[in-house]
Amino acid sequence: MKTRHPKRKLALLIAALCLGCEKSPPQATPAQHASPLPSKAFHVVNPNLYASLASNDGSTLLTAGTDGIIKYSRDGQLWHNANTSNTQHAIFDLQQNSHTGTLIAVGDFGTILRSTDEGKHWAKQTSDTTRPITRLTYSRFAKTWLAVGAEGTALKSVDDGINWQKIDGLTLQALQKVQSIDATKTWLIAAEQNVWLSTDQGLHWHTAPIANNLSVTSITSFSPKNITLATTSNGELLLQTNSGWLKKPISRGKYISALAHNNSTLVAASSDGWVFTSENLGDTWIGRKLNDNYIATIVWHPTAQKFVLAGSGATLFVSDQNGLDWQNIPTALTDDFETLIPLENNNTVTALGIGSQTATISLQDNSVRHTQQSLSGFVHSINWLPSGRVITSGAEGWLKKSDSFGKSWEQVLASTSNSDYLFSLKYLPQSKTLLAGGPPGVIFRSEDNGDTWEKVLEAEEASDGHFHTLITDPKREIVVALASPGRVRYSLDTGKTWEIANTDTSSHLYNGEVNPETGTILAVGQNSVVQRSQDGGLWHKTELLGSESLQAITFSPYTNTWFIGGEGGALWRSEDDAKTWQRLDSKTLRYIYNLATLKNNTLLATGNKGLILRSDDNGDSWHNVPSGVEENLRAPLEANNTIYISGRNGSIITSIDGGKSWQIEASHTAESLRVMAASSDSKHVIAAGRRIVVMGEN
């Protein structure tokens, strides 16, 4: 079973994001209402979803997470991306004003967003901080918003979220929870080692001695008895009554990760799959172990009269016995759930989590009504088939298909494993065959448009088949699996069977390409090594002057010229089909990772630190073109008279003048984007890596 550390992925993410937080951010003016999204825009398909909310009237469901994503839905099954004003920072919490209906979302880098149209459009507000803001609540009695976050960040707004002011006098510890208790007109803020309270709307604060040196994991109000409840990372329940605070054990030493209640029963859950139930305000507890997984959240569904809990490893349980007995809800999903939304109007609950994994459960019969698989992973290769289907391959056995231009994805039928890293994906048009391969020496093959895949090669040892790329000759349908390190394989029957090639792999080989006219197959690698073959089986080695690693390669069909490049700005050209080579002056020492031949024989080279080189004279001269970004850039894609380049940190840049100038696009993610592909009509574009980003109708 899948387990994780009690502090959870979200807490680790927040801590990492806080590194380098600025103390004095620049001032900004309050944001106005955001304009609608343009008809064509990039948006992220697979964010991790951490927070959720049902609107006051129950008509709209909202969820939010990484990449500045906020989605809204009427039924928990069909979701629409909200306009978040090009925000790409993670959203950690969102809440609604019970009086005005205004929605506020908070997140990384001091992000505060505000919506007045049920969550469809969001405007940025000034927070005066760049630290992560992680939790949020609305105080009805004070008509005030409260928000807390890293390094003692505490903010309030008295004008319904338009303007925000700092709350001073608290700790420099991370503030993890915030709650307004209307019955006692008290504000509570949980820090790493104590709880702070204010009874005068934040003018004065004091700590609760009972909570000293305790890490509070949840705070809630138990309305039937006007009691405040809190749980700790040490297995305890804290109660605040009119006479003071009480401490009651739930299960000593256990990290209590979630707490929920109805009018008579408390239900607490732990980070290692235990559930505890109390019907006497925590005096005694009945415990039951469900599994070994982290339980992230529990909700009470008042219409169905059931408790529902969710957590890591697709944990999903329902109790209609007041928390004493639990039914497992199998979904065939495997990733982590982070949040639950009860939809009271139709007796359903929706669980959401990592990679946008989703499950909607009908609580009438505890049946699964809808699921969406997690899209958490790393995509290394994309192939857009003539049928319009998109196939992607990648790390940990990733092999998925899409028939919706990349907006939704399904797992293919393939016996891949988490140890399979499918770096390369190729299509043979004559035989309509798909091949995917990579470390530790595996190749999968499909003849039915990518629906089912057969493993056709598995190296005996991982060191024998570290396949970096598959090289295909579309005319002869020869396929070469380029190993680095290991032994190169080749196939003459569209990948059904494989032979070991006669080639020298003492220097690693990184990349390869084919001259479609002559059938020459070229591979490049370490120590300025170039290897050449006519059939994929017999190879001839050439060592160029220098010792640079070579990784970039392209063939220009306009001039029948090869270009290769790599470390230290190394750039070479061959005009006799790779028999002899000429060193070119790239005018850079940066690593050239990619070379591409575009229309009209324009050549582009991309590399580290935002490098773009351009040549329009068959490589005689190269010009450094400002890209506007500093991260490593990937291979160029040309589609519909536009050139696209993706990169690390979520960069997507475009050019409409043949690469002479570049514009930074809003990709809505800061995660690495490894590859890009376009449909045959160039109307749809996908960028993928740690996230999947699609361009098209939102």
DAHUJO-V890705 format. One record per residue. RES is the residue in one small letter. NEAR is the number of other C-alpha atoms within 8 Angstrom. Layout:
RES NEAR
RES NEAR
This chain:
m 6
k 7
t 10
r 8
h 6
p 8
k 7
r 8
k 6
l 8
a 8
l 9
l 8
i 12
a 9
a 7
l 10
c 12
l 6
g 5
c 8
e 8
k 6
s 6
p 8
p 5
q 6
a 5
t 6
p 9
a 9
q 6
h 7
a 11
s 6
p 6
l 7
p 5
s 7
k 9
a 10
f 11
h 11
v 14
v 12
n 11
p 13
n 11
l 15
y 17
a 13
s 13
l 10
a 13
s 11
n 8
d 6
g 10
s 9
t 12
l 16
l 13
t 12
a 16
g 15
t 14
d 14
g 15
i 16
i 14
k 12
y 14
s 12
r 10
d 8
g 9
q 8
l 7
w 9
h 8
n 11
a 12
n 12
t 14
s 10
n 8
t 9
q 11
h 13
a 11
i 19
f 15
d 14
l 14
q 11
q 11
n 11
s 7
h 5
t 5
g 10
t 12
l 13
i 12
a 14
v 17
g 15
d 17
f 13
g 13
t 17
i 12
l 12
r 14
s 13
t 10
d 7
e 10
g 13
k 10
h 15
w 15
a 13
k 13
q 14
t 13
s 12
d 10
t 10
t 13
r 14
p 14
i 16
t 15
r 13
l 15
t 11
y 12
s 13
r 11
f 6
a 6
k 9
t 12
w 13
l 13
a 14
v 17
g 15
a 16
e 10
g 13
t 14
a 12
l 12
k 12
s 13
v 10
d 7
d 11
g 11
i 9
n 12
w 12
q 8
k 8
i 10
d 5
g 6
l 8
t 7
l 7
q 10
a 11
l 16
q 15
k 14
v 16
q 11
s 12
i 12
d 9
a 7
t 6
k 9
t 13
w 13
l 12
i 13
a 14
a 16
e 12
q 12
n 15
v 13
w 13
l 12
s 13
t 10
d 7
q 9
g 9
l 6
h 9
w 11
h 7
t 10
a 11
p 6
i 7
a 13
n 10
n 7
l 11
s 13
v 18
t 13
s 11
i 12
t 8
s 9
f 10
s 7
p 6
k 5
n 10
i 11
t 12
l 12
a 12
t 14
t 15
s 14
n 12
g 14
e 14
l 13
l 13
l 11
q 11
t 9
n 4
s 5
g 6
w 10
l 8
k 9
k 9
p 9
i 11
s 8
r 8
g 7
k 10
y 11
i 16
s 16
a 13
l 13
a 10
h 11
n 8
n 5
s 7
t 13
l 13
v 13
a 13
a 14
s 14
s 15
d 10
g 13
w 13
v 12
f 13
t 13
s 13
e 10
n 8
l 8
g 12
d 7
t 9
w 10
i 8
g 8
r 7
k 8
l 7
n 8
d 11
n 15
y 14
i 17
a 14
t 13
i 16
v 12
w 12
h 13
p 8
t 7
a 9
q 8
k 13
f 13
v 12
l 14
a 17
g 15
s 16
g 13
a 12
t 13
l 11
f 11
v 13
s 13
d 10
q 8
n 9
g 12
l 8
d 8
w 10
q 7
n 8
i 10
p 6
t 8
a 4
l 10
t 7
d 12
d 12
f 17
e 16
t 14
l 14
i 12
p 12
l 14
e 11
n 8
n 5
n 13
t 13
v 12
t 13
a 13
l 14
g 16
i 16
g 14
s 16
q 16
t 14
a 13
t 14
i 12
s 12
l 11
q 8
d 5
n 9
s 9
v 11
r 8
h 9
t 10
q 8
q 10
s 14
l 10
s 11
g 12
f 11
v 16
h 15
s 12
i 14
n 11
w 12
l 10
p 6
s 4
g 10
r 13
v 13
i 13
t 14
s 17
g 16
a 14
e 11
g 13
w 14
l 11
k 11
k 14
s 13
d 10
s 8
f 13
g 12
k 8
s 9
w 11
e 8
q 7
v 11
l 7
a 9
s 7
t 7
s 7
n 8
s 7
d 13
y 14
l 16
f 16
s 14
l 15
k 11
y 10
l 12
p 7
q 8
s 6
k 10
t 14
l 13
l 12
a 14
g 17
g 17
p 14
p 16
g 16
v 15
i 12
f 12
r 14
s 13
e 10
d 8
n 10
g 11
d 9
t 10
w 13
e 9
k 11
v 11
l 10
e 9
a 10
e 5
e 8
a 10
s 9
d 13
g 18
h 15
f 17
h 15
t 14
l 15
i 13
t 12
d 11
p 10
k 6
r 5
e 12
i 14
v 14
v 12
a 13
l 18
a 18
s 13
p 14
g 10
r 13
v 14
r 13
y 14
s 14
l 10
d 8
t 11
g 11
k 8
t 9
w 10
e 8
i 9
a 12
n 8
t 11
d 7
t 12
s 5
s 10
h 10
l 14
y 15
n 13
g 13
e 12
v 12
n 10
p 9
e 4
t 5
g 10
t 12
i 14
l 12
a 13
v 17
g 15
q 13
n 11
s 14
v 14
v 12
q 11
r 12
s 12
q 10
d 9
g 13
g 13
l 10
w 13
h 8
k 10
t 7
e 8
l 8
l 5
g 6
s 7
e 11
s 11
l 16
q 15
a 13
i 15
t 11
f 12
s 11
p 7
y 7
t 8
n 10
t 13
w 13
f 13
i 14
g 16
g 15
e 13
g 10
g 13
a 15
l 12
w 11
r 13
s 13
e 11
d 8
d 10
a 10
k 6
t 8
w 10
q 7
r 8
l 10
d 7
s 11
k 8
t 6
l 8
r 11
y 11
i 18
y 15
n 14
l 17
a 11
t 11
l 9
k 5
n 5
n 11
t 13
l 13
l 14
a 13
t 16
g 15
n 13
k 10
g 14
l 17
i 12
l 12
r 14
s 13
d 9
d 7
n 10
g 10
d 7
s 10
w 11
h 9
n 9
v 11
p 9
s 11
g 8
v 7
e 8
e 10
n 11
l 15
r 13
a 13
p 13
l 10
e 9
a 9
n 7
n 7
t 11
i 13
y 13
i 14
s 17
g 14
r 13
n 10
g 13
s 15
i 12
i 12
t 12
s 13
i 10
d 7
g 10
g 11
k 8
s 11
w 12
q 9
i 9
e 8
a 7
s 11
h 13
t 13
a 11
e 10
s 12
l 16
r 15
v 14
m 14
a 11
a 13
s 11
s 8
d 7
s 9
k 9
h 11
v 12
i 13
a 13
a 15
g 14
r 12
r 17
i 13
v 12
v 15
m 11
g 11
e 6
n 8
